[in-house]
Amino acid sequence: MRHLGSRDVLVIDDRKESLAALLEALERAGAAVHLLEDYDEALARIAELRSWRGFGLIDLHLPARSRDHLEWLGLDLGRSIRGRFGEHALFAYITVMNRVVPQASYRYGEATSSLGIIDKYRMNSRQLAADIAAEMGLAAEP
């Protein structure tokens, strides 16, 4: 994938099973969903992209093959996306809100989508898919 097209949603999360309903709802809304499961893979894919016209959903707390523990690497990915593609590259963060969201998330790598930071376990998958589809300009699911 060289371009993140207007129907593409790039989901970066190591726990895809917790997002199954959301991924299904996004596909029903007309999005082409691409799933990456760790920081290193996502960083390499972002570096390959030539354009970003779709939507990104980034887990704040990601594993990396190059490190032996989890970190708040989603913020780094958000900064990379903004740095390469500017403020018009839409993305939101997703996490488990019972973890402390670092203050850095409000100073660096802020989400460019109005959805901001989404609580993974309190979200309504169908509504969130509709909100993402609306931000992308896709037709809403009936």
Secondary structure as the mmCIF struct_conf table of DSSP 4:
data_model
#
loop_
_struct_conf.conf_type_id
_struct_conf.id
_struct_conf.beg_label_comp_id
_struct_conf.beg_label_asym_id
_struct_conf.beg_label_seq_id
_struct_conf.end_label_comp_id
_struct_conf.end_label_asym_id
_struct_conf.end_label_seq_id
STRN STRN1 HIS A 3 LEU A 4
TURN_TY1_P TURN_TY1_P1 SER A 6 ARG A 7
STRN STRN2 ASP A 8 ILE A 12
BEND BEND1 ASP A 14 ASP A 14
HELX_RH_3T_P HELX_RH_3T_P1 LYS A 16 LEU A 19
HELX_RH_AL_P HELX_RH_AL_P1 ALA A 20 ARG A 28
TURN_TY1_P TURN_TY1_P2 ALA A 29 GLY A 30
STRN STRN3 ALA A 32 LEU A 36
BEND BEND2 ASP A 38 ASP A 38
HELX_RH_AL_P HELX_RH_AL_P2 TYR A 39 GLU A 48
BEND BEND3 ARG A 50 ARG A 50
STRN STRN4 SER A 51 TRP A 52
BEND BEND4 GLY A 54 GLY A 54
STRN STRN5 PHE A 55 ASP A 59
BEND BEND5 LEU A 60 HIS A 61
STRN STRN6 LEU A 62 LEU A 62
TURN_TY1_P TURN_TY1_P3 ARG A 65 SER A 66
BEND BEND6 ARG A 67 HIS A 69
STRN STRN7 GLU A 71 GLU A 71
TURN_TY1_P TURN_TY1_P4 LEU A 73 LEU A 73
HELX_RH_AL_P HELX_RH_AL_P3 GLY A 74 PHE A 85
TURN_TY1_P TURN_TY1_P5 GLU A 87 HIS A 88
BEND BEND7 ALA A 89 ALA A 89
STRN STRN8 LEU A 90 THR A 95
TURN_TY1_P TURN_TY1_P6 MET A 97 ASN A 98
BEND BEND8 ARG A 99 ARG A 99
HELX_LH_PP_P HELX_LH_PP_P1 VAL A 100 PRO A 102
TURN_TY1_P TURN_TY1_P7 GLN A 103 GLN A 103
HELX_RH_AL_P HELX_RH_AL_P4 ALA A 104 ARG A 107
BEND BEND9 TYR A 108 GLY A 109
BEND BEND10 THR A 112 SER A 113
TURN_TY1_P TURN_TY1_P8 SER A 114 LEU A 115
STRN STRN9 ILE A 117 ASP A 119
TURN_TY1_P TURN_TY1_P9 LYS A 120 ARG A 122
HELX_RH_AL_P HELX_RH_AL_P5 SER A 125 MET A 136
TURN_TY1_P TURN_TY1_P10 GLY A 137 GLY A 137
HELX_LH_PP_P HELX_LH_PP_P2 LEU A 138 GLU A 141
#
